[in-house]
Amino acid sequence: MQADIEESIKIYGKKIDELLKEIIPPDRDDYLSEPIWHHLRTGGKRIRPAICLITCKELGGNPDDALHFALAIEILHNMFLLHDDIEDEDTMRRDQPTVWVKYGVANAINAGDYLLARAYHCILISQIPSERKLQLLEIFNLTYEKTVEGQALDINARGATDYTVEKYLELVRLKTGYYLACGMVGGAVVALGNIEGTIDKIWALGKLMGPAFQIKDDLIDLTVGKGRGGVIGSDIKEGKASFLYAYTLELANNDDKASLIGIMTKQREETTDDEVQYVLNIYNKHGAIEHAQKYADDLIKQTYDIIDEIPTDNKAVFRDIANFMAQRMT
Amino acid sequence: MQADIEESIKIYGKKIDELLKEIIPPDRDDYLSEPIWHHLRTGGKRIRPAICLITCKELGGNPDDALHFALAIEILHNMFLLHDDIEDEDTMRRDQPTVWVKYGVANAINAGDYLLARAYHCILISQIPSERKLQLLEIFNLTYEKTVEGQALDINARGATDYTVEKYLELVRLKTGYYLACGMVGGAVVALGNIEGTIDKIWALGKLMGPAFQIKDDLIDLTVGKGRGGVIGSDIKEGKASFLYAYTLELANNDDKASLIGIMTKQREETTDDEVQYVLNIYNKHGAIEHAQKYADDLIKQTYDIIDEIPTDNKAVFRDIANFMAQRMT
């Protein structure tokens, strides 16, 4: 089944790309097309919208009815990347200067705002019954809002001395949980309507999968490394408020705590390799890596348990998607 | 009738403020309430939402049905102020530091994004029939999108050597025209439904009123002055691409043109009073102020002409609103 998901992503990806060019024409002389397409051309595998269309189809719906909603999710994703790059002061994305670096902060903020307008527009023009369209708009807006709430926690997590695992989980549920579930929820609503028991369970699924995959992602940084050359600890240099950081901060003595926060709040380029190693040593002292691994595995187990509870006949699609996402995380 | 509009703004303003506190609770510990309410507490007369409710009532509708939409316009307005302050690098607003100055750029962008989510939410929860709700969402989204398009032109107008009156008008129609009409259009839709002839005319009204009032506003800067102490020419210091600038740039010889652009693109604090006077002299040489006055008066005449064409019985409300807005401009 894994192969099917890969294959579907390829097929649906093309449809998504075609509609994207309709909704955001690439060569308009309006100071918006250019920065937006500079960003969009850096890539993206269209996994989020494809998951929406796969869900819709597997639950017996017509994926064409969900296409506009699926694209709206992809546009939202890119809007967040544009604004996040400014907020995180990231200068490069996929080997290209970020939009704010190339076109200035003003154009980058405004281009993100424009993407969002086009995302709502995309749902508003979709040819589906009014009630269903309003449901999709509610799902989309809730996802947008909760992700922004998560981002607020993320922005302010770095220097916080009272950061905890509970705060990390709240942040990740908001910032990645709704987002992960959104496509599946929308696909299910197009296929089945707004069936309360089902929709609630899919949202709950996102709130388990989001943290599970995020903790796995945090671990990758300390085991095989992220980015080119498999450098270990780039999250530490970035000052990312990871699960390991949250967990260790709760357990560390005052000296270690002060050191952790000190290194965390340093500018990326000022953090030395010795400091990264120092943080790793503190993590190891408290068994943070083993704990994180166990915690993520437990969340993944809960994910599969909740899938079993979804009251629809063909729920295999959710397991396939979870498997696919889990595989991408290793 | 003028007094009635003032009175209605006061009464409706209270209703708007009550709902605002429900939609965006002031004291939540989420890193969003604080920056947003720092901004909201700096004031605002709720004129935009009140105009929506006045239009709805005068056309025979129930203003309560338009209340959520009206508040969404007010929230949108404040979202734009938050993002615009970053984009324009404005450090003060109504005697208070702007949000990005007080809470950082990251929190200010994100707080703006949150306001937008709440604006859509506000319309989505309003208790009106689905079809009508979708119409309001379309009106709102169109306004948001077109205002962002106008902002894109504005951001990039300053240093442009080929800036023209036509480009100025396009910018202002987009950035202020939809925005001005939006409340009236929404109020009319709630009262009358989406009657094509009427709605089209109200949008067209906005596209005349927007430029008319903006040109008047540009003129005020050069005649009585803006802000405290009536200092003349603060738009010139800010490098604002005004009607007078656009008009003069089209007529000026190459030397004057180079001087104009040079002064325009200078940082505000680096622009001297002599340079402001120099620009004023170039404007005067080309009769820009008289031309702008005439141009704005002509647009206002067209505004009243188009109001006559609106095919509804009680169209006096539009004239009252236009009068009220015109009065605020002198």
Boltz contact constraints between the chains, C-beta under 6 A:
constraints:
  - contact:
      token1: [A, 31]
      token2: [B, 152]
      max_distance: 6.0
  - contact:
      token1: [A, 31]
      token2: [B, 156]
      max_distance: 6.0
  - contact:
      token1: [A, 32]
      token2: [B, 152]
      max_distance: 6.0
  - contact:
      token1: [A, 83]
      token2: [B, 109]
      max_distance: 6.0
  - contact:
      token1: [A, 87]
      token2: [B, 106]
      max_distance: 6.0
  - contact:
      token1: [A, 87]
      token2: [B, 109]
      max_distance: 6.0
  - contact:
      token1: [A, 106]
      token2: [B, 87]
      max_distance: 6.0
  - contact:
      token1: [A, 106]
      token2: [B, 155]
      max_distance: 6.0
  - contact:
      token1: [A, 107]
      token2: [B, 155]
      max_distance: 6.0
  - contact:
      token1: [A, 109]
      token2: [B, 83]
      max_distance: 6.0
  - contact:
      token1: [A, 109]
      token2: [B, 87]
      max_distance: 6.0
  - contact:
      token1: [A, 109]
      token2: [B, 109]
      max_distance: 6.0
  - contact:
      token1: [A, 110]
      token2: [B, 151]
      max_distance: 6.0
  - contact:
      token1: [A, 110]
      token2: [B, 152]
      max_distance: 6.0
  - contact:
      token1: [A, 113]
      token2: [B, 148]
      max_distance: 6.0
  - contact:
      token1: [A, 114]
      token2: [B, 148]
      max_distance: 6.0
  - contact:
      token1: [A, 117]
      token2: [B, 144]
      max_distance: 6.0
  - contact:
      token1: [A, 117]
      token2: [B, 145]
      max_distance: 6.0
  - contact:
      token1: [A, 117]
      token2: [B, 148]
      max_distance: 6.0
  - contact:
      token1: [A, 120]
      token2: [B, 141]
      max_distance: 6.0
  - contact:
      token1: [A, 121]
      token2: [B, 141]
      max_distance: 6.0
  - contact:
      token1: [A, 124]
      token2: [B, 138]
      max_distance: 6.0
  - contact:
      token1: [A, 130]
      token2: [B, 130]
      max_distance: 6.0
  - contact:
      token1: [A, 130]
      token2: [B, 131]
      max_distance: 6.0
  - contact:
      token1: [A, 130]
      token2: [B, 134]
      max_distance: 6.0
  - contact:
      token1: [A, 131]
      token2: [B, 130]
      max_distance: 6.0
  - contact:
      token1: [A, 134]
      token2: [B, 130]
      max_distance: 6.0
  - contact:
      token1: [A, 138]
      token2: [B, 124]
      max_distance: 6.0
  - contact:
      token1: [A, 141]
      token2: [B, 120]
      max_distance: 6.0
  - contact:
      token1: [A, 141]
      token2: [B, 121]
      max_distance: 6.0
  - contact:
      token1: [A, 144]
      token2: [B, 117]
      max_distance: 6.0
  - contact:
      token1: [A, 145]
      token2: [B, 117]
      max_distance: 6.0
  - contact:
      token1: [A, 148]
      token2: [B, 113]
      max_distance: 6.0
  - contact:
      token1: [A, 148]
      token2: [B, 114]
      max_distance: 6.0
  - contact:
      token1: [A, 148]
      token2: [B, 117]
      max_distance: 6.0
  - contact:
      token1: [A, 151]
      token2: [B, 110]
      max_distance: 6.0
  - contact:
      token1: [A, 152]
      token2: [B, 31]
      max_distance: 6.0
  - contact:
      token1: [A, 152]
      token2: [B, 32]
      max_distance: 6.0
  - contact:
      token1: [A, 152]
      token2: [B, 110]
      max_distance: 6.0
  - contact:
      token1: [A, 155]
      token2: [B, 106]
      max_distance: 6.0
  - contact:
      token1: [A, 155]
      token2: [B, 107]
      max_distance: 6.0
  - contact:
      token1: [A, 156]
      token2: [B, 31]
      max_distance: 6.0
